[in-house]
Amino acid sequence: MLKRLFSVSAIILITTLSYGQEIKKESETVKTKMEVLASKTGSITKFVDNKLTNLSASDGAAETRVRKITNGAATASIYQITKEGK
């Protein structure tokens, strides 16, 4: 009788713990290209900016550029638009 009670309790405990571990994977955040390249520790990151013509807007012009980021063997290009605030 005691063995049967122990066996049933062990099966219920193992089943509960195995299903409880799957919930934690939901909260992963999505990283941008910049975050992925910048988060590599122990490697040298190189930034090369190529300025483009300014983007005209109703209240002025915004600066545009293409930034090439190299980190080890990984390379990415990012199009940036910047404008000074008022």
C-alpha positions as CSV (number, residue, x, y, z in Angstrom):
1,M,0.0,0.0,0.0
2,L,2.8,2.4,0.9
3,K,4.7,1.6,-2.2
4,R,1.7,2.2,-4.4
5,L,1.1,5.6,-2.8
6,F,4.7,6.6,-3.2
7,S,4.7,5.5,-6.9
8,V,1.6,7.5,-7.7
9,S,2.9,10.6,-5.9
10,A,6.3,10.3,-7.8
11,I,4.5,10.0,-11.2
12,I,2.3,13.0,-10.4
13,L,5.3,15.1,-9.2
14,I,7.4,14.2,-12.3
15,T,4.6,15.0,-14.7
16,T,3.9,18.4,-13.0
17,L,7.5,19.4,-13.1
18,S,8.1,18.4,-16.7
19,Y,5.1,20.5,-18.0
20,G,6.0,23.5,-15.7
21,Q,9.4,24.0,-17.4
22,E,8.0,24.8,-20.9
23,I,6.4,28.2,-19.9
24,K,9.7,30.1,-19.3
25,K,10.7,30.3,-23.0
26,E,7.9,32.8,-23.9
27,S,9.6,35.9,-22.6
28,E,12.6,36.0,-25.1
29,T,13.1,39.4,-26.6
30,V,13.8,40.1,-30.3
31,K,17.2,41.7,-30.9
32,T,18.0,44.2,-33.7
33,K,21.0,43.8,-36.0
34,M,22.8,46.5,-34.0
35,E,22.2,44.7,-30.7
36,V,23.3,41.4,-32.0
37,L,26.6,42.8,-33.4
38,A,27.3,45.0,-30.4
39,S,26.7,42.3,-27.8
40,K,29.6,40.1,-28.9
41,T,32.2,40.4,-26.2
42,G,35.9,39.9,-26.8
43,S,35.8,41.0,-30.5
44,I,36.6,44.3,-32.2
45,T,33.7,46.2,-33.8
46,K,34.4,48.5,-36.7
47,F,31.9,51.2,-37.8
48,V,32.2,52.8,-41.2
49,D,29.7,55.7,-42.1
50,N,28.9,56.7,-45.6
51,K,27.0,60.0,-45.7
52,L,24.2,60.4,-48.2
53,T,22.2,63.4,-49.4
54,N,20.0,65.1,-46.8
55,L,16.4,64.1,-46.7
56,S,14.1,67.1,-47.1
57,A,11.2,67.5,-44.7
58,S,8.6,70.2,-44.1
59,D,10.5,71.8,-41.2
60,G,14.1,71.3,-42.3
61,A,16.4,68.6,-43.5
62,A,17.4,65.3,-41.9
63,E,20.8,63.8,-42.2
64,T,21.0,60.3,-43.7
65,R,23.8,57.8,-43.8
66,V,24.5,54.1,-44.2
67,R,26.5,52.6,-41.4
68,K,28.5,49.4,-42.1
69,I,29.2,47.4,-39.0
70,T,31.8,44.7,-39.0
71,N,32.3,42.4,-36.0
72,G,34.6,39.4,-36.6
73,A,33.1,37.6,-39.6
74,A,29.6,39.2,-39.3
75,T,28.8,42.3,-41.3
76,A,25.6,44.4,-41.4
77,S,24.5,47.6,-43.1
78,I,22.1,49.9,-41.3
79,Y,20.3,52.9,-42.9
80,Q,20.1,55.8,-40.4
81,I,18.1,59.0,-40.5
82,T,18.9,61.6,-37.8
83,K,17.5,65.0,-37.1
84,E,18.2,67.5,-34.3
85,G,15.3,68.1,-32.0
86,K,13.9,71.6,-31.2
